Amino acid sequence: MSELTPVDVLIVGAGFAGIGMGAQLARRGRESFVIIEQADDVGGTWRDNRYPGVACDIPAHLYSFSFLPNPRWKRIFAEGAEIHEYLRTCVREEGLEPHLLLNCTLRQAHWRESDGRWIVHTSRGSFAATTLVAATGRLTEPKIPEVENLREFRGRHWHSARWNPRVSLVGKRVGLVGTGASAIQILPRLAGEASEVVVFQRSAPYVLPRGDRLYSREEMSQFAADPAAITTLRDELFAEAERSIPARKRRHPEIDLLQQRALDHLSSQVQDPELRRQLTPDYEIGCKRILFSDDYYASLQLDHVRLEPTEVTRVTEDGVQAASGNVYDPEILVFATGFDTTRLPIARQILGRGALPLAERWSNGMVAHASTTVDGFPNMYVLDGPNAALGHNSAIYVIETQIDYVLGALDHLASTADTVLEVTPEAVQSSTRRIDELARDTVWTRGGCTNWYRDERTGRLTLLWPDSATSFRQQNATFDITAYRASAG
C-alpha cells in the first residue's frame, strides 16, 4: 500500500473555484492544503477553450475575484486568453505554486470510517485529507450529439472545447454544429477564413447586443490608481445584472420588455423575412441561455454563410444530412454543442459512507444543502456544483459565497473538538424542496424549451440557482451547524 501524505484540505481542480479556495486558505495560513489538477496548467474552462473568438459574456470586472481585482482588463468582456492569464497571475500572487500538483489525476477518493479521513489516490501519490473540496466545475466534458455514421465522416471533426489549431480553416468548407454561446463567438472568426460555412441550428437563440469595447487608457489608469473605482464599477455591473431576475421569474412587464428587446435587435439586424423567421425563437426568453453578440447576425448574412435551421442527423455517402433532408459537403465539422453538465464526471470517483459513489447518490439528479454539502459524504464540499450557477449574473460571486461557507465549516472544526461534519438528510431534503419551489414558475422550467440547466432524467432544475445572486449569498454564505451531525470522529 502506498504511503499516505497527510493534509488538512485537498482541493480537486485548479479553475476559478479551486484557485479561489486555495487563495483564501493561503491567506489564513491555518490549514495545510494541496490542489490537484489533471491538466498541465491551471485555468479550467479558460485553459481548455481556445477556439477563435472565445470570450466571457459577463463583464470582466465582475467576472473576477472581488479580493483580487485586476486593473489591467483590456475590454469590457475579456477574451479567453486574458482570463486564463488572470488565473495564472492569481496563482503566482497568492503563492499557490507550492500547493499545486499539475498532471495529477484523481483516481479515487473514499471516506475511511476508522479515522474520519478522505483517502485520495491520484496519479502522483496518495493523501489522507481531513476535508475534500470538489472544484472541478461543470463545463469539463464536451458533449457531441448522436449523429448516425459520424465515424464514416471523411473530413475532420472536433468539439469547440478541443480545438485543433493545427488544421487551417482558410478556404475550407466548414459545418458549424450549434448556435449556443460558443457557436456565436466562433462564427464571425470562422466566416473570415472559410470559403463556405453552414450553421446547423437545432433551435434559435435569443441574442442581445453585446456592446463590447476596449477600455481607454484613461479608464485603465484610473483603475490602477484608485481600487475603489473598480469596486464601484463592479457594484454597478452586479446591480444591473440583478435587475434582470424578474424576467427569469416570468414577471410582467419585465419578461415582455426583455423579449421585445431581443426581437427588435433581430429585426434591425436581419432584413430578409424568411431568415428572420428562422432566427426567431419559439420559447420564452431566458429559458435557454441568452446570448450577446454584435456580429453574429451579420455573419449569418454573408454570401458564403448559410443557416440550416435543423440539426445534423446523419453522415451519408454524399455528405452530412440535416433533419430537413438537406445534404451538405463540409470538409470540417465543428461541434459547438456544449457539455455534459448535470452528471459531474468526478462523482464516479468519490465514494462516501459505505463506499457509496456520489454518482449513485445523485442518480436522480444533483442535490445538496446550501448547494455545497451532501449527506453521506462527511467533510466534503462541492463548489460550482448543484444549483450553484446563475442564469443572469457572475458565477464568481457564487463561488466566493461557497468558499465563505467552507471557511465557516473549517472555523467550526478549529474552534471545537469536532473533527467530522456531516450534513443531515433532512437538511438536504429541505434545501431540495426550497429549490424546487423557487424554480417552479421560472422560465427555466416553464419557458417551453429544453435546456442544459435541468436534469435530463428527472426534469428538475439542478444546475441553476433559480433566484437572484443576492439571495444565494443571503441563504448560503454562512455555515450553520444545526444542519449537521458533528462528532469527534
Salt bridges, closest charged atoms under 4 A:
GLU31 OE2 - ARG28 NH2 2.77
GLU37 OE2 - ARG47 NH1 3.36
ASP41 OD2 - HIS84 NE2 3.17
ASP41 OD2 - ARG88 NH2 2.46
ASP48 OD1 - ARG47 NE 2.87
ASP57 OD2 - ARG289 NH2 2.69
GLU79 OE2 - ARG189 NH2 3.90
GLU85 OE1 - ARG88 NH1 3.44
GLU85 OE2 - ARG92 NH2 3.18
GLU94 OE1 - ARG27 NE 2.92
GLU113 OE1 - ARG353 NH1 2.51
ASP115 OD2 - ARG112 NH2 2.67
GLU148 OE1 - ARG314 NE 3.65
ASP212 OD2 - ARG75 NE 2.94
GLU219 OE2 - ARG213 NH2 2.93
GLU242 OE1 - HIS392 NE2 2.77
ASP256 OD2 - HIS252 ND1 2.58
GLU274 OE2 - ARG277 NH2 2.58
GLU284 OE1 - ARG250 NE 2.68
ASP329 OD2 - ARG173 NH2 3.32
GLU331 OE2 - ARG173 NH1 3.54
ASP375 OD1 - ARG361 NH2 2.73
ASP384 OD1 - ARG138 NH1 2.28
GLU400 OE2 - ARG234 NH2 3.92
ASP411 OD1 - ARG28 NH2 2.88
ASP411 OD1 - ARG30 NH1 2.73
ASP418 OD2 - HIS412 NE2 2.81
GLU422 OE1 - ARG353 NE 2.67
ASP436 OD1 - ARG460 NE 2.87
GLU437 OE2 - ARG440 NH2 3.00
ASP441 OD2 - ARG440 NH2 3.91
ASP441 OD1 - ARG446 NH1 2.88
ASP455 OD1 - ARG343 NH2 2.63
GLU456 OE2 - ARG343 NE 4.00
ASP467 OD1 - LYS249 NZ 2.74
